[in-house]
């Protein structure tokens, strides 16, 4: 059975746009290559960190929500630790209430964007 997870990772702020995209693609390929289904992804952009990490005060934040086997998390975590472009990451398992909340939040966000365009 596939569980639903949400991973947020922060990359170093010195990356170019193409390097950032390459980093995100790398982790998406790891997920899809191991039988995961990506439900949602969001680029939160460059943000200020709460405290300096590796002498950096900002970082690019990226969120990926996906369904995967629990055994994949160890492999994904290892890849995050090996990649020098990643300065922090956090993976959270979503229960059925969190999944419903995330879907509702995405629907509301899509609705507000739709009304802004009109």
Buried (B, 14 or more C-beta within 10 A) or exposed (E): EEBBBBBBBBBBBEBEEEBBEEBBEEBBEBBEEEEBEEBEBEEEEEEEBEEEBEEEEBBBBBBBBBBBEEEBBEEBEEBBEEBEBBBBBEBEEBEEEBBEEBEEEBEEEEEEEEEEEE
